[in-house]
Amino acid sequence: MGHLRRAVLDVVATERRDEWLALLERQHGMVTFRQLDGFAVGWNVVVAQMCADRWSHYLPRVYATFTGPPGRDARVQAALLYGGAAAILSHRTAAEVWNLLRTTDGPVHITVPYTNSAVSQDSRVVVHRSRAYRHIVVDGDPPRTSKADTAIDVAVDEPDALAARRTLVALATTGRVRVDDLSRRLVERPPRRYRRTLASVVDMVRHGVQSALEELYVSDVEAAHGLPTGRRQVPFAVDGVTLFEDVTYDHLGIAVTVRLDGRTHLIDSTAFRDRRRDNAAELAGRSRLVYGWRDLSADPCAAAREVAIVLGRRGWRGHPGRCARCS
C-alpha cells in the first residue's frame, strides 16, 4: 500500500491495527464516524486525512479511507453503513446481487424498517421503508430481500402495468424465481400497485409461459385480438426424443402450431433439431407459424391476422377482434 497504507495504519493505536485492517477489508474501505470513534479516531484526524486527500466524505457519516472513485462493492457497503445495522439491499440492487439483472452504475437501493430514520439524502442511495421488513430479509452477504420479494419490487418500480408485467415475466422465467414463491409473496405482501397484473403473470408462468417472447404472444397477439388461448409447452416425440412446442391449438380440434423463436440458431445441433421438428409437423399434416421478438414487438396485429387465418382454415369459427394498435 506504500505511503497510503502507512497513513491508514497511523490513525489507530498499534495494538488495534490488525482489527482496523480487518474492518477496512470487510467493508471495502468504507467506515462510519461511529466506527472511527470506536477506534479512538477523532474528528481532527478525519479532517486531516480529508485535507490530505487520503480520505473522502462519501455519504452522511460514512467515509472512504482510500483515494480514487469507489468500486461497486464499496458503494454498496457505504449505502448499507449509511442505512444502519438493519439495512438490507433491495429492489434493483438486490436483483443484481441475485444475478437477476446485470450490474449497473446506478444508485444503490436499500430497505430499512419503517421506523428507521435513514432517508434518501444523496442520489447515490435510494432508501425504501418496509413495514414487512422482518418477513422479506434473508441471510446473505451482503444482506438482501428474498428473491421473490426482489422480483416483485423491481416490477412494481416500473412506470406502468405493461412494463411491470414484462419485467416480472422476464425475472420469473430467466432468473430462476420459483412461481410458487411469487404467488405466496403476492398474497402475504400485496404490492402497492399492479396487483392484478402481477398475479396474472404468475398464472401465465404457471400455465407454461417460459419467456418474455411467449408473454408477448399471449398478451399482444392472443388476448389483445380475441384469439383462442393456446396450450403451452406441449410435448411431441421427434426421432424418439421428446420436444416441446411453444403453442398449440389441438385442444380445440385444430392442428396448428405456433413457434416463438427467441434464439439465433448458430449451433448446428439446434438448427438440425428444429428442421427435424418442422419436417415432423409437415408429415403429421400440421400447420405451423414461426415468430421472433422483432415480429411480435413491431407488429403483433399482423401476427394475429395470420394466426386467425390459419385457425380459420383449420376450422375455427370465431372472429378476431381489433386492439388499440390495429390500423
TORLO-370713 format. One record per residue (C-alpha): chain; x, y, z. Coordinates in steps of 0.25 Angstrom, whole numbers, plus 2048, in hexadecimal, padded with zeros to 3 digits. Each point is the difference from the previous one (the first is absolute). Example, Ala and Ser with C-alpha at 12.3 -4.5 7.8 and 13.67 -1.06 7.14 Angstrom:
(kemar "A" (831 7EE 81F)) (kemar "A" (806 80E 7FE)) 
This chain:
(kemar "A" (800 800 800)) (kemar "A" (80C 809 801)) (kemar "A" (7FE 80E 807)) (kemar "A" (7F1 7FE 7FF)) (kemar "A" (801 7F3 808)) (kemar "A" (808 807 80B)) (kemar "A" (7F6 80C 800)) (kemar "A" (7F5 7F6 803)) (kemar "A" (807 7F9 80B)) (kemar "A" (805 80C 806)) (kemar "A" (7F3 805 804)) (kemar "A" (7FD 7F5 80A)) (kemar "A" (808 7FA 80C)) (kemar "A" (80B 7F6 7FD)) (kemar "A" (7F9 7F5 808)) (kemar "A" (7F3 801 7F8)) (kemar "A" (806 801 7F2)) (kemar "A" (7FC 7F2 7FC)) (kemar "A" (7F2 802 804)) (kemar "A" (800 80D 7F9)) (kemar "A" (805 7FA 7F3)) (kemar "A" (7F6 7F4 801)) (kemar "A" (7F4 80B 801)) (kemar "A" (805 807 7F4)) (kemar "A" (801 7F3 7F8)) (kemar "A" (7F2 7FB 804)) (kemar "A" (7FA 80E 7FD)) (kemar "A" (808 803 7F3)) (kemar "A" (807 80C 806)) (kemar "A" (7F3 806 805)) (kemar "A" (7FE 804 80F)) (kemar "A" (7F6 808 808)) (kemar "A" (804 80B 809)) (kemar "A" (7FA 7F7 80C)) (kemar "A" (80A 7F5 7FC)) (kemar "A" (80B 80B 7FF)) (kemar "A" (7FD 804 80E)) (kemar "A" (800 7F2 805)) (kemar "A" (80F 800 7FB)) (kemar "A" (803 80D 808)) (kemar "A" (801 807 7F2)) (kemar "A" (7FB 80E 803)) (kemar "A" (7FA 80B 7F7)) (kemar "A" (80D 807 7FE)) (kemar "A" (807 7F4 7FB)) (kemar "A" (7F4 7FE 7F6)) (kemar "A" (802 80E 7FB)) (kemar "A" (80F 7FF 7FF)) (kemar "A" (7FE 7F3 7F7)) (kemar "A" (7F6 807 7F7)) (kemar "A" (808 80D 7FF)) (kemar "A" (80C 7F7 7FB)) (kemar "A" (7F7 7F9 7F6)) (kemar "A" (802 7F3 806)) (kemar "A" (7F1 7FE 805)) (kemar "A" (7F3 806 7FB)) (kemar "A" (7F2 802 805)) (kemar "A" (7F8 7F7 7F8)) (kemar "A" (7F2 800 807)) (kemar "A" (7FB 806 80D)) (kemar "A" (808 7FA 80B)) (kemar "A" (807 7F7 7F6)) (kemar "A" (80F 802 7FB)) (kemar "A" (808 7F9 7F6)) (kemar "A" (80E 7FD 805)) (kemar "A" (807 800 7F2)) (kemar "A" (802 809 7F4)) (kemar "A" (7F9 7FF 7F3)) (kemar "A" (7F2 7FC 7FD)) (kemar "A" (7FA 7F5 808)) (kemar "A" (7FC 7F3 7F9)) (kemar "A" (7F3 7F9 800)) (kemar "A" (802 7F8 80C)) (kemar "A" (805 80C 808)) (kemar "A" (7F4 808 7FB)) (kemar "A" (7F6 7F5 805)) (kemar "A" (807 7FF 80D)) (kemar "A" (800 80F 802)) (kemar "A" (7F1 800 7FE)) (kemar "A" (7FE 7F5 80A)) (kemar "A" (808 807 80A)) (kemar "A" (7F8 80D 7FE)) (kemar "A" (7F3 7F8 802)) (kemar "A" (804 7FA 80D)) (kemar "A" (801 7F2 806)) (kemar "A" (7F3 7FC 7FA)) (kemar "A" (802 805 7F2)) (kemar "A" (7FF 7F6 7F5)) (kemar "A" (801 800 7F1)) (kemar "A" (7F3 800 7F8)) (kemar "A" (7FA 804 7F3)) (kemar "A" (809 800 7F4)) (kemar "A" (80D 7FF 809)) (kemar "A" (7FB 7F3 806)) (kemar "A" (7FC 7FB 7F2)) (kemar "A" (80F 803 7FC)) (kemar "A" (805 7F8 80C)) (kemar "A" (7F6 7F5 7FD)) (kemar "A" (805 800 7F1)) (kemar "A" (7F2 803 7FB)) (kemar "A" (805 80D 7FA)) (kemar "A" (80D 805 7FA)) (kemar "A" (808 809 809)) (kemar "A" (7FF 80F 7FD)) (kemar "A" (807 80C 806)) (kemar "A" (7F2 806 805)) (kemar "A" (7FC 803 80E)) (kemar "A" (801 7F5 80B)) (kemar "A" (7F2 7FC 805)) (kemar "A" (7FF 7FD 80F)) (kemar "A" (7F4 7FC 808)) (kemar "A" (7FF 804 80F)) (kemar "A" (7F5 7FD 80B)) (kemar "A" (7F4 80A 7FF)) (kemar "A" (805 807 80D)) (kemar "A" (80E 802 7FB)) (kemar "A" (804 80F 7FE)) (kemar "A" (809 7FE 7F4)) (kemar "A" (7FB 808 7F4)) (kemar "A" (804 802 7F1)) (kemar "A" (80A 80B 802)) (kemar "A" (809 7FD 7F5)) (kemar "A" (7FE 7FC 7F1)) (kemar "A" (809 7F4 802)) (kemar "A" (7F7 7F9 80A)) (kemar "A" (7F1 7FE 800)) (kemar "A" (7FA 7FC 80D)) (kemar "A" (7F3 7F8 801)) (kemar "A" (7F8 7FE 80D)) (kemar "A" (7F8 7F3 802)) (kemar "A" (7F6 7FC 80B)) (kemar "A" (803 7F2 7FC)) (kemar "A" (80F 801 802)) (kemar "A" (801 7F3 808)) (kemar "A" (7F9 7F8 7F6)) (kemar "A" (808 804 7F4)) (kemar "A" (80E 7FF 805)) (kemar "A" (809 7F4 7FD)) (kemar "A" (80D 7FC 805)) (kemar "A" (80B 803 7F6)) (kemar "A" (80D 808 7FE)) (kemar "A" (7FC 80B 7FE)) (kemar "A" (7F2 7FF 807)) (kemar "A" (7F5 802 7F6)) (kemar "A" (7F1 7FE 7FD)) (kemar "A" (7FB 7F2 7FC)) (kemar "A" (801 7FC 7F1)) (kemar "A" (7F1 800 7FF)) (kemar "A" (7FE 80E 807)) (kemar "A" (80C 805 7F8)) (kemar "A" (7F9 7FD 7F3)) (kemar "A" (7F3 805 804)) (kemar "A" (806 80D 805)) (kemar "A" (807 802 7F3)) (kemar "A" (7F3 7FE 7F8)) (kemar "A" (7F9 80A 809)) (kemar "A" (80A 80B 7FD)) (kemar "A" (7FD 7FF 7F2)) (kemar "A" (7F8 80D 7FA)) (kemar "A" (7F4 7F8 7FB)) (kemar "A" (7F9 7F3 801)) (kemar "A" (805 7FB 7F2)) (kemar "A" (80E 802 804)) (kemar "A" (7FE 7FA 80E)) (kemar "A" (7FA 7F3 7F9)) (kemar "A" (80B 7FE 7F7)) (kemar "A" (80B 803 80A)) (kemar "A" (7FA 7F5 80A)) (kemar "A" (7FE 7F6 7F4)) (kemar "A" (80F 802 7FD)) (kemar "A" (804 7FF 80E)) (kemar "A" (7F7 7F4 803)) (kemar "A" (805 7F8 7F3)) (kemar "A" (80E 804 7FF)) (kemar "A" (804 803 80E)) (kemar "A" (7FC 7F2 806)) (kemar "A" (7F6 807 80A)) (kemar "A" (7F6 7F5 804)) (kemar "A" (7F2 803 7FC)) (kemar "A" (7FA 7FA 80D)) (kemar "A" (809 80A 808)) (kemar "A" (7FB 80C 7F7)) (kemar "A" (7F1 7FB 802)) (kemar "A" (802 7FF 80F)) (kemar "A" (807 80E 802)) (kemar "A" (7F5 807 7F7)) (kemar "A" (7F6 7FB 80A)) (kemar "A" (808 802 80D)) (kemar "A" (806 80D 7FC)) (kemar "A" (7F6 807 7F6)) (kemar "A" (808 80A 7F7)) (kemar "A" (7FC 80E 800)) (kemar "A" (7FC 800 7F2)) (kemar "A" (7FE 7F7 7F4)) (kemar "A" (7FB 7F5 809)) (kemar "A" (7F7 7FA 7F5)) (kemar "A" (80A 801 7F5)) (kemar "A" (80B 7F9 809)) (kemar "A" (7F6 7F5 804)) (kemar "A" (7FD 7FD 7F1)) (kemar "A" (80F 7FF 7FD)) (kemar "A" (800 7F5 80B)) (kemar "A" (7F5 7F9 7F9)) (kemar "A" (806 801 7F2)) (kemar "A" (80D 7FA 805)) (kemar "A" (7F9 7F5 808)) (kemar "A" (7F9 7FC 7F3)) (kemar "A" (80C 7FF 7F7)) (kemar "A" (805 80E 7FC)) (kemar "A" (80F 7FF 801)) (kemar "A" (806 80D 7FA)) (kemar "A" (7FD 80E 7FD)) (kemar "A" (7FD 7FD 7F2)) (kemar "A" (7F5 7F6 804)) (kemar "A" (7FA 80A 809)) (kemar "A" (800 80A 7F4)) (kemar "A" (7F9 7F6 7F8)) (kemar "A" (7F5 7FD 80B)) (kemar "A" (7FD 80F 803)) (kemar "A" (802 807 7F3)) (kemar "A" (7FC 7F5 7F6)) (kemar "A" (7F6 7F7 806)) (kemar "A" (7FA 808 80B)) (kemar "A" (800 80E 7F9)) (kemar "A" (7F9 7FA 7F4)) (kemar "A" (7F6 7F6 806)) (kemar "A" (807 7F4 7FA)) (kemar "A" (7FE 7F3 808)) (kemar "A" (80A 7FD 80B)) (kemar "A" (80A 7F5 7FB)) (kemar "A" (807 7F5 809)) (kemar "A" (80E 803 804)) (kemar "A" (80C 7F7 800)) (kemar "A" (7F9 7F4 7F9)) (kemar "A" (809 7F3 7FF)) (kemar "A" (802 7FA 7F2)) (kemar "A" (809 7F4 7FD)) (kemar "A" (80A 802 7F5)) (kemar "A" (80A 7F5 7FC)) (kemar "A" (7FE 7FA 80D)) (kemar "A" (803 80D 808)) (kemar "A" (7F5 808 807)) (kemar "A" (800 80E 7FC)) (kemar "A" (7F6 80B 804)) (kemar "A" (7F8 80A 7F7)) (kemar "A" (7FE 80E 805)) (kemar "A" (7F1 801 7FD)) (kemar "A" (7F6 7F6 7FA)) (kemar "A" (7F1 800 7FE)) (kemar "A" (7FE 7F1 7FF)) (kemar "A" (7F6 801 80D)) (kemar "A" (7F7 808 7F6)) (kemar "A" (801 7F5 7F6)) (kemar "A" (809 809 7F7)) (kemar "A" (80E 7FA 7FC)) (kemar "A" (807 80D 801)) (kemar "A" (80E 803 806)) (kemar "A" (806 80E 803)) (kemar "A" (80F 800 803)) (kemar "A" (806 80C 807)) (kemar "A" (80F 801 7FC)) (kemar "A" (808 809 809)) (kemar "A" (80D 7F9 7FD)) (kemar "A" (80A 802 7F5)) (kemar "A" (803 7F3 7FA)) (kemar "A" (80F 7FF 800)) (kemar "A" (801 7F2 806)) (kemar "A" (7FF 7F5 7F5)) (kemar "A" (7F9 7F7 80A)) (kemar "A" (7F5 80A 803)) (kemar "A" (7FE 803 7F1)) (kemar "A" (800 7F1 7FD)) (kemar "A" (7F6 7FD 80B)) (kemar "A" (7F6 80C 7FB)) (kemar "A" (801 7FB 7F2)) (kemar "A" (7FC 7F2 804)) (kemar "A" (7F5 806 808)) (kemar "A" (7FB 808 7F4)) (kemar "A" (800 7F3 7F8)) (kemar "A" (7F9 7F8 80A)) (kemar "A" (7F5 80B 801)) (kemar "A" (7FE 800 7F1)) (kemar "A" (800 7F0 7FF)) (kemar "A" (7F5 801 80B)) (kemar "A" (7F8 80A 7F8)) (kemar "A" (801 80B 80A)) (kemar "A" (800 80F 7FC)) (kemar "A" (80B 808 807)) (kemar "A" (804 80E 801)) (kemar "A" (80D 806 806)) (kemar "A" (802 80D 806)) (kemar "A" (80C 807 807)) (kemar "A" (801 80C 809)) (kemar "A" (801 80A 7F5)) (kemar "A" (7F4 7FB 7F9)) (kemar "A" (7F7 801 80D)) (kemar "A" (806 80C 806)) (kemar "A" (7FF 808 7F2)) (kemar "A" (7F2 7FB 7FB)) (kemar "A" (7F9 7F7 809)) (kemar "A" (7F3 803 7F8)) (kemar "A" (806 7FA 7F4)) (kemar "A" (803 7F3 807)) (kemar "A" (7F2 800 806)) (kemar "A" (7FA 801 7F2)) (kemar "A" (809 7F5 7FB)) (kemar "A" (7FD 7F7 80C)) (kemar "A" (7F1 803 7FE)) (kemar "A" (800 7FC 7F1)) (kemar "A" (807 7F3 803)) (kemar "A" (7F7 7FC 80B)) (kemar "A" (7F4 804 7F7)) (kemar "A" (805 7F6 7F5)) (kemar "A" (801 7F5 80B)) (kemar "A" (7F2 802 805)) (kemar "A" (800 80B 80A)) (kemar "A" (7F3 808 7FF)) (kemar "A" (803 80C 808)) (kemar "A" (804 80E 7FB)) (kemar "A" (80C 807 804)) (kemar "A" (7FE 80E 807)) (kemar "A" (807 80D 7FF)) (kemar "A" (80A 806 80A)) (kemar "A" (804 80E 802)) (kemar "A" (80C 7FE 7F7)) (kemar "A" (7F8 7FA 7F4)) (kemar "A" (800 80A 7F4)) 
